[in-house]
Amino acid sequence: MRTPATRLLLMGIAATLAGIGLGRFAYAALLPGLIESGWLSESQASFAGAANLLGYLLGAVCASRVGQRWGASRVIRLSTLLVAISFLASSWAAPVWWFSLWRLVAGVTGAFLMVLTPSLVLHNLPVEKRKQAGSLIFTGVGIGVLLSATLAPALLHAGTGATWLAIGLVALIPVVLVWQHWPAPDHRPAGGHPPMPAHASRALLLVYLCYALDAGGFVPHTVFWVDFLEHHRGFSHWQAGMQWGLFAVGALCGPFLIAAMARLLGWQWTFFTALGTKGTAILLPFALPGLISTSLSSFLVGALIPGMVASTAGRVSELVSTERYPQSWGRATAIFALMQAISAYVMAALYSRPGGDLLIFWLGGSLLLLAALIQLGAGLMASPRSVQHRH
């Protein structure tokens, strides 16, 4: 019996809330408390953060195989639980290896949830609901960013341990939602998949390339934005925090905006528009300095964090069959994770150099605009039959 569509979508949102919204993005909000309380030094906190990136890469690479071996629904349940445990286990002043271990676990399980959840949800939804649901699944990312952006500063006065404990308790809510009956995937006879048409294969490779460029452009706002505003633009701590709040509100709105855009334009042109808008938004406050342009940049880039995930996943689903989707989407996620890790290390080195603070934002925006140009060219050259229908 098919799981009701609304409940299935809510379960998908809960999984992305746990795995990405909290498992990956909450650490940025918790980081100042770790350092100020003396639990970790700046270098140790950075090492623990790097462990999360490594875990995400490892998880993305093996998510499809793990899902096939153990069952996607079982992996989703256990991954969501492990994300909550990773916060609860970090609620005391432990050695750096302990924090790094649990950051690694959160990275691996977050990747499992990012790869397996959309595949399982979309596979079990009616065809006419997949386009909208493919975007709305990722509202969990925005909810998690907004929760961490508001809860962490509000709870820091209670102590670092209490803050981690509270986030861990919040992370148990998605566990309750996810720990329901998931529909079993169809067991199709073995024999492999028919080869993809050449035009679809080329289009998919370009999606991978553009998603990798997005991963590079993704880093400056998500890692350095608040610090840049405080130390290089003269924003107070409160003003910079408000900009991160706008970023979080944007992250909540992004999937809804992408869903509406996809209904009007289709996934190919939604993907192009999202890339171009994100690149422009990154560069906007540098081309036109001012509070309005800075605030618009915070909101739009925030919106296009989950928005780019949704539009990329939608474009992949448009190009490949239902059976190929988990592997193709897993490969896209792994490519993103690898490029993100490389970009984070390169841009961290540039940021500390004279003039590097501006350079990384110009570089990030330029990577996104290059990706948009690639997609524009692909769209203009594509034939009307470039989309492989799955049904």
C-alpha positions in Angstrom: 0.0 0.0 0.0 1.4 3.4 -0.9 2.4 5.7 1.9 0.2 8.8 1.7 2.0 11.5 -0.3 1.9 14.2 2.3 3.3 11.9 5.1 6.0 10.7 2.8 7.0 14.2 1.9 7.1 15.2 5.6 9.3 12.2 6.3 11.6 13.4 3.5 11.7 16.9 4.9 12.6 15.5 8.3 15.5 13.5 6.9 17.0 16.5 5.1 16.4 18.7 8.3 18.4 16.2 10.3 21.2 15.3 7.8 21.9 18.7 6.3 20.1 21.4 8.1 21.4 20.3 11.5 24.0 17.7 10.8 26.1 20.0 8.6 25.0 23.6 9.1 24.4 23.8 12.9 28.2 23.4 13.5 28.8 26.9 12.1 26.4 28.4 14.6 27.9 26.3 17.5 31.5 27.0 16.6 31.9 30.4 18.4 30.8 28.8 21.7 33.2 25.9 21.4 36.1 28.3 21.0 35.0 31.0 23.5 34.4 28.3 26.2 37.9 26.9 25.7 36.6 23.4 24.7 38.6 23.6 21.4 41.1 26.0 20.0 40.5 27.6 16.6 42.7 25.1 14.8 41.1 22.2 16.6 37.6 23.5 15.8 38.7 23.8 12.1 40.0 20.2 12.2 36.7 18.9 13.5 34.9 20.9 10.8 37.1 19.4 8.2 36.2 15.9 9.5 32.6 16.7 8.7 33.5 17.6 5.1 35.5 14.4 4.8 32.6 12.4 6.2 30.2 13.9 3.7 32.5 13.0 0.8 32.9 9.4 2.0 29.2 9.1 2.6 28.3 10.5 -0.8 30.6 8.1 -2.5 29.2 4.9 -0.9 25.6 6.0 -0.2 24.0 4.1 -3.2 25.9 0.9 -2.4 25.0 1.1 1.3 21.4 1.7 0.4 21.3 -1.3 -1.9 23.1 -3.5 0.7 21.1 -2.6 3.8 17.9 -1.1 2.4 17.4 2.7 1.9 14.7 3.0 4.5 16.8 1.3 7.2 19.8 3.5 6.4 17.7 6.6 6.5 16.3 5.7 10.0 19.7 4.9 11.5 21.4 7.9 9.9 18.8 10.3 11.3 19.3 8.8 14.8 23.1 9.0 14.5 22.9 12.7 13.6 21.0 13.3 16.9 23.5 11.2 18.8 26.4 13.1 17.3 25.1 16.3 19.0 24.2 14.6 22.3 27.6 12.9 22.5 29.4 16.3 22.0 27.7 18.1 24.9 30.7 17.8 27.2 34.2 19.1 27.1 35.9 16.2 25.3 39.2 15.9 23.4 39.4 17.0 19.8 39.4 13.5 18.5 36.0 12.9 20.1 34.5 15.9 18.5 36.1 15.0 15.2 34.8 11.5 15.3 31.2 12.7 15.8 31.6 15.4 13.1 32.8 12.6 10.8 29.7 10.5 11.7 27.4 13.5 11.1 29.1 14.0 7.7 28.7 10.4 6.6 25.1 10.1 7.7 24.2 13.5 6.3 25.4 12.4 2.9 23.4 9.1 3.2 20.3 11.1 3.9 21.0 13.6 1.1 21.4 10.8 -1.5 18.9 8.2 -0.4 16.0 10.3 0.8 15.1 12.1 -2.5 15.4 8.8 -4.4 13.1 6.9 -2.2 10.5 9.7 -1.8 10.3 10.5 -5.5 10.2 6.9 -6.5 7.0 6.4 -4.4 5.1 9.5 -5.3 2.6 9.9 -8.1 4.3 11.2 -11.3 2.3 14.4 -11.2 3.5 15.3 -7.7 7.2 14.7 -8.3 8.3 18.0 -9.7 6.9 20.0 -6.7 7.9 17.4 -4.1 11.5 17.2 -5.6 12.0 20.8 -4.4 10.0 20.7 -1.2 12.0 17.8 0.3 14.9 20.2 0.7 12.9 22.7 2.9 14.4 20.6 5.7 17.7 22.2 4.9 16.3 25.7 5.4 14.4 24.8 8.6 17.6 23.4 10.1 19.7 26.5 9.1 17.0 28.7 10.7 16.8 26.7 13.8 20.5 26.6 14.4 20.8 30.3 13.5 18.3 31.3 16.2 18.7 28.6 18.9 22.5 28.6 19.2 23.0 32.3 19.9 20.0 32.3 22.3 21.2 29.3 24.3 24.9 30.2 24.5 24.4 32.0 27.8 23.3 28.6 29.3 26.7 27.2 28.4 28.3 25.3 25.5 27.2 21.9 26.8 23.6 22.9 27.3 23.5 24.4 23.7 24.8 21.1 22.2 22.4 19.1 24.3 19.5 21.3 23.2 20.4 21.0 19.5 20.6 17.2 20.0 17.2 17.1 21.6 15.8 19.1 18.7 17.5 16.7 16.3 15.4 13.9 17.9 12.2 15.4 16.5 13.1 14.3 12.9 14.0 10.9 14.2 10.4 10.5 15.5 9.0 11.6 12.1 11.4 9.4 10.1 11.0 6.3 12.3 7.8 5.3 10.5 7.0 2.8 7.8 8.8 3.7 4.6 7.6 2.1 1.4 9.8 -0.7 0.1 11.5 0.0 -3.2 10.4 -2.1 -6.1 12.5 -5.2 -6.6 13.2 -5.3 -10.3 14.8 -8.2 -12.1 18.5 -7.9 -12.6 20.0 -7.3 -16.0 21.3 -3.8 -15.8 19.9 -0.6 -17.3 19.6 0.2 -21.0 22.3 2.6 -22.1 21.4 6.3 -21.9 21.0 8.3 -25.1 24.2 10.2 -26.0 22.6 13.6 -25.7 21.3 12.7 -22.2 24.8 11.5 -21.1 26.4 14.7 -22.3 23.8 16.8 -20.6 24.3 14.8 -17.3 28.1 15.4 -17.5 27.4 19.1 -17.9 25.1 19.0 -14.8 27.9 17.4 -12.8 30.4 20.1 -14.0 28.1 22.9 -13.1 27.3 21.4 -9.7 31.0 21.2 -9.1 31.4 24.9 -9.9 28.4 25.6 -7.6 30.3 23.8 -4.8 33.2 26.2 -5.3 31.0 29.3 -5.3 29.0 27.9 -2.3 31.9 28.3 0.1 32.4 32.1 0.7 28.9 32.9 1.9 28.5 29.7 4.0 31.9 29.9 5.7 33.2 33.5 5.6 30.2 35.8 5.2 29.6 36.7 8.8 33.3 37.1 9.6 33.8 39.2 6.5 31.0 41.6 7.4 32.3 42.0 10.9 36.0 42.4 10.2 36.1 43.9 6.7 32.8 45.8 6.3 32.4 47.3 9.8 29.2 45.5 10.8 28.6 45.0 14.5 28.2 41.4 15.8 24.5 42.0 16.0 24.3 43.4 12.4 26.3 40.5 11.0 24.0 38.1 12.9 21.0 39.7 11.3 22.5 39.1 7.9 22.9 35.4 8.8 19.3 35.5 9.9 18.3 36.7 6.5 20.5 33.9 5.0 18.5 31.4 7.1 15.1 32.9 6.1 16.2 32.6 2.5 17.2 29.0 3.0 13.7 28.3 4.2 12.1 30.0 1.2 14.4 28.7 -1.5 12.8 25.3 -2.2 9.3 27.0 -2.5 10.8 29.5 -5.0 12.5 26.7 -7.0 9.3 24.6 -7.0 7.3 27.6 -8.5 10.0 28.2 -11.0 10.2 24.6 -12.1 6.5 24.6 -12.8 6.9 27.6 -15.1 10.2 26.9 -16.8 11.0 23.2 -16.4 14.1 21.9 -14.7 16.6 22.7 -17.4 15.9 26.4 -17.4 15.3 26.5 -13.6 18.8 25.1 -13.1 20.3 27.8 -15.4 18.3 30.6 -13.7 19.4 29.4 -10.2 23.1 29.3 -11.2 22.9 32.8 -12.7 21.0 34.3 -9.8 23.3 32.8 -7.2 26.4 34.0 -9.0 24.9 37.5 -9.4 23.8 37.6 -5.7 27.3 36.7 -4.5 28.8 39.6 -6.5 26.0 42.1 -5.8 27.3 43.7 -2.6 30.8 44.1 -4.1 29.6 45.7 -7.4 27.0 47.9 -5.5 28.1 48.3 -1.9 25.3 49.1 0.6 23.0 47.6 3.2 20.2 46.8 0.7 22.5 44.9 -1.7 24.2 43.1 1.2 20.8 42.1 2.6 19.6 41.0 -0.8 22.8 38.9 -1.2 22.3 37.3 2.2 18.7 36.3 1.4 19.2 35.1 -2.2 22.4 33.1 -1.6 20.6 31.6 1.4 17.6 30.7 -0.7 19.8 29.1 -3.3 21.7 26.8 -0.9 18.8 24.4 -0.8 17.5 25.8 -4.1 20.6 24.7 -6.0 20.3 21.2 -4.5 16.6 21.0 -5.5 17.2 22.3 -9.0 20.2 20.0 -9.6 18.3 17.0 -8.3 15.3 17.9 -10.5 17.5 18.2 -13.5 19.1 14.8 -12.9 15.7 13.2 -12.4 14.7 14.7 -15.8 17.7 13.2 -17.6 17.8 9.6 -16.1 15.4 6.8 -15.5 14.0 6.1 -12.0 16.3 3.1 -11.7 19.4 5.2 -12.5 18.5 8.1 -10.4 20.0 7.0 -7.0 23.4 6.3 -8.6 23.4 9.4 -10.7 22.3 11.7 -7.9 24.8 10.0 -5.5 27.6 10.7 -8.1 26.5 14.4 -8.3 26.6 14.7 -4.5 30.0 13.1 -4.3 31.4 15.5 -7.0 29.9 18.4 -5.0 31.4 17.2 -1.8 34.9 16.8 -3.3 34.8 20.2 -4.9 33.5 21.8 -1.8 36.3 20.4 0.4 39.0 21.5 -2.1 37.4 24.9 -2.4 37.1 25.3 1.4 40.8 24.7 1.9 41.9 26.9 -1.0 39.6 29.8 0.0 40.7 29.6 3.6 44.3 30.0 2.5 43.3 33.0 0.3 41.1 34.6 2.9 44.1 35.0 5.3 46.2 36.8 2.6 46.0 40.6 1.9 43.2 41.2 -0.5 42.0 37.6 -0.3 38.9 38.6 1.5 37.5 40.2 -1.6 39.1 37.7 -4.0 37.2 34.7 -2.7 33.8 36.3 -3.2 34.7 37.5 -6.7 36.0 34.0 -7.4 32.9 32.3 -6.0 30.5 34.5 -8.0 32.5 34.0 -11.2 32.4 30.2 -10.8 28.6 30.4 -10.6 28.3 32.7 -13.6 30.6 30.4 -15.6 28.3 27.5 -14.7 25.3 29.5 -15.8 26.9 30.2 -19.2 27.7 26.5 -19.7 24.0 25.6 -19.0 22.8 28.4 -21.3 24.9 27.0 -24.1 23.7 23.5 -23.4 20.1 24.7 -23.3 20.3 26.6 -26.6 22.0 23.6 -28.4 19.7 20.9 -26.9 17.2 19.3 -29.2 13.5 19.1 -28.1 14.1 15.4 -27.4 17.0 16.0 -25.0 15.0 14.9 -22.0 14.7 11.2 -21.4 11.2 10.5 -20.1 11.1 7.9 -17.5 7.5 6.6 -17.9 
